[in-house]
Amino acid sequence: MITRAGTGPLRRLVVLRHAKSAWPPDVADHEHPLAPRGRRDAPAAGRALAEADCLPDLALCSTAARARQTWELASAQWGTPPPVRHDARLYGADVPDLLAVVHEVPPEVETLLLIGHNPGLEELVLALAGDGLDDALDRVRAKFPTSAIAVLAWHGSGWHTLAPGRALLTTMIVPRGKKKPGKK
């Protein structure tokens, strides 16, 4: 069950797994670009965040090419994108590493977007969620695919107080872009 992590505003951590990547030969994992499906799905993720009124005050993004491209295509769907910080620590990060980065976020940020990779992001969502609305937790447990978005809400005086079991998973969606007619 969700518990209050102290006083303070309602904060939201929006977790976005990068869109589908390509696997070109002889390209290091860190440099894998988005696949055609990823280039369709990333803008759909940006539109979904706008429609859900989940636009961030700040974005933290992995330095991997596919994460940076996801950010660029998603944030291009908004009038004025927020500041973004590309952080190498998010690439291949586990829950303690991800939380360490989130804990550094300034307290004036109320909605934070975190763009990164699995399995770390899925494990972070499951660790932080003390409870979930509808079937959101079951859906994350089943699969947190590329372009998946999870929104966690909690009350706290600052990001340094976010801890496992303290948030409510309010939303889990997987936006997909439409294929052009005649394309496979």
C-alpha positions in Angstrom: 0.0 0.0 0.0 1.2 3.5 -0.8 2.5 5.5 2.2 3.3 9.2 2.4 7.0 9.7 2.1 6.7 13.0 4.0 5.2 16.3 3.3 5.5 18.1 0.1 4.0 18.2 -3.3 2.7 15.3 -5.3 5.7 14.2 -7.4 5.7 12.0 -10.5 8.4 9.8 -11.8 7.7 9.0 -15.5 9.7 6.0 -16.7 10.2 5.6 -20.4 12.0 2.6 -21.9 13.8 3.6 -25.1 12.0 2.7 -28.3 12.9 -0.3 -30.4 16.5 -0.4 -31.5 18.2 -1.8 -34.6 21.0 -4.3 -34.3 23.4 -3.4 -37.1 26.5 -5.6 -37.3 29.8 -4.3 -35.9 28.1 -1.5 -33.9 28.7 -1.4 -30.2 25.6 -1.8 -28.1 25.8 1.7 -26.7 25.6 3.0 -30.3 22.6 1.0 -31.6 20.2 3.4 -33.3 16.5 3.2 -33.3 14.9 0.7 -35.7 12.1 1.9 -38.1 9.5 0.8 -35.5 11.4 2.7 -32.8 11.3 5.9 -35.0 7.5 5.4 -35.2 7.0 4.6 -31.6 9.1 7.3 -29.9 6.9 10.2 -31.3 3.8 8.2 -30.2 5.3 8.0 -26.7 5.8 11.8 -26.7 2.1 12.3 -27.8 1.0 9.8 -25.1 2.8 11.8 -22.4 1.2 15.0 -23.6 -2.3 13.5 -23.7 -1.8 12.0 -20.2 -0.7 15.5 -18.9 2.7 13.9 -17.9 5.1 16.4 -19.4 8.2 16.6 -17.2 10.0 19.5 -15.6 13.3 17.7 -16.3 14.4 14.7 -18.3 17.2 12.4 -17.4 18.3 10.3 -20.4 20.8 7.5 -20.9 23.7 8.4 -23.2 23.0 5.4 -25.4 22.1 6.4 -29.0 18.7 4.7 -28.9 17.8 6.5 -25.7 18.9 9.9 -27.0 17.0 9.3 -30.2 13.9 8.3 -28.2 14.2 11.6 -26.2 14.6 13.7 -29.4 11.6 12.2 -31.2 9.3 12.1 -28.1 10.1 15.6 -26.9 9.6 17.0 -30.4 5.9 16.4 -29.9 5.7 19.1 -27.2 5.7 22.8 -27.6 8.6 23.6 -25.4 10.6 20.5 -24.2 12.0 20.7 -20.7 15.8 20.6 -20.0 17.4 17.2 -20.5 20.5 15.8 -18.8 22.3 12.9 -20.5 23.8 10.7 -17.9 26.1 7.8 -18.6 25.2 6.2 -15.3 21.8 5.4 -16.7 23.2 3.0 -19.3 23.0 -0.5 -18.0 22.0 0.7 -14.5 20.4 -1.4 -11.8 17.9 -0.2 -9.2 20.4 1.2 -6.7 22.2 3.1 -9.5 19.0 4.5 -11.0 17.8 5.6 -7.5 21.1 7.3 -6.9 20.7 9.4 -10.0 17.1 10.2 -9.2 18.0 11.2 -5.6 20.2 14.0 -7.1 17.3 15.7 -8.8 16.6 19.2 -7.4 13.5 19.5 -5.2 11.8 22.1 -7.4 11.3 19.3 -10.1 7.8 17.9 -9.5 7.6 15.6 -12.7 10.7 13.8 -13.7 11.1 11.8 -16.9 13.7 9.0 -16.8 14.7 7.4 -20.2 16.7 4.3 -20.1 16.9 0.5 -20.5 15.7 -2.8 -19.2 16.0 -4.8 -17.0 16.8 -1.8 -14.8 13.8 0.3 -15.5 11.3 -2.5 -15.1 12.9 -3.5 -11.8 12.9 0.1 -10.6 9.1 0.5 -11.3 8.4 -2.7 -9.5 10.6 -1.8 -6.5 9.1 1.7 -6.1 5.5 0.7 -6.5 3.9 0.0 -3.2 0.6 -0.4 -5.1 -0.9 0.2 -8.5 -4.1 1.3 -10.1 -6.1 -1.1 -12.3 -3.9 -3.8 -13.6 -0.8 -1.6 -14.1 1.5 -3.7 -11.7 0.5 -6.9 -13.4 1.2 -5.5 -16.8 4.7 -4.3 -15.7 5.4 -7.7 -14.2 4.3 -9.5 -17.4 6.4 -7.3 -19.7 7.9 -3.7 -19.9 8.5 -3.5 -23.6 10.2 -0.9 -25.7 8.5 2.5 -25.6 6.6 1.5 -22.4 5.7 4.3 -20.0 5.1 3.9 -16.3 4.0 6.8 -14.1 4.7 6.6 -10.4 3.2 9.2 -8.0 4.2 10.0 -4.4 4.4 12.8 -1.9 7.7 13.9 -0.7 9.8 16.9 0.2 12.5 16.0 -2.3 13.6 13.3 -4.7 16.1 12.1 -2.1 13.2 10.7 -0.1 11.9 8.4 -2.8 12.3 4.8 -1.6 11.1 1.3 -2.5 7.4 0.7 -1.9 6.7 4.5 -1.5 5.0 5.2 -4.8 1.7 4.4 -6.5 1.9 3.1 -10.1 -0.8 5.2 -11.7 -0.3 4.5 -15.4 1.3 1.9 -17.6 0.9 2.3 -21.3 2.7 1.1 -24.4 2.2 3.7 -27.2 2.8 2.5 -30.8 3.2 4.6 -33.9 1.2 3.7 -37.0 2.8 2.1 -40.0 2.5 3.8 -43.3 0.2 2.0 -45.7 2.0 -0.6 -47.7 4.9 -0.9 -45.2 5.8 -4.0 -43.3 
